[in-house]
Amino acid sequence: MAKGRQKSKGRRWIVGIAVLAACAAAAGGYVVTRGWPGTASAADETATSVTASTTPAPVEQTAVAPDSPNPGSGQSVATDEPVVVETEEAPVVLTYSAWSPADREVLAGGYVTGVIEDGGTCTLTLTQGSSTVSVEGPAMPDATTTVCAGLAVSGDRLSAGTWQATLTYTSSAHRGTSAAAPVEVAA
């Protein structure tokens, strides 16, 4: 008889914990979907942000310093003049160059500042001592630059060690080469 009571108490204890866990989960779900009591619910906030973004709010006039841009008046907020290269020499930036162990190749890319044109060529050059390996790819115009992306040199063309990567851009109107960046090639 005592053994039966112990099993019964053990089962009640487990059932009690299960009920407590279910209540805690329900309360947590309530707080996540409805918010903490006394605050706006998540659904209300979403509805407010959707309503606010689809219904234009009246523009409130505020005092603005005389030399500050005022977006409400149609003034431009950006203060930097766009860079436009008008010479043959163009600044080239190597934004990434790294060894990819999964692909067993060096991946690289970058951009040409102040040049927006189609038809240029990007060349990735890797140098180690007297060894030089290069690959070419087409350049692509972007909103404010010309992009050199997706350049890759297969690892079977490279020996292990540190290589120096440079990115060169050439077109009928512009040319330039980036600063060198080290790339560590694994065996």
PyMOL commands that set and color helices and strands:
alter all, ss='L'
color gray80, all
select helices_A, chain A and resi 2-34+42-54+71-73+155-157
alter helices_A, ss='H'
color red, helices_A
select strands_A, chain A and resi 92-100+105-113+121-128+131-138+140-141+145-154+161-170+175-177+181-185
alter strands_A, ss='S'
color yellow, strands_A
deselect
rebuild
show_as cartoon
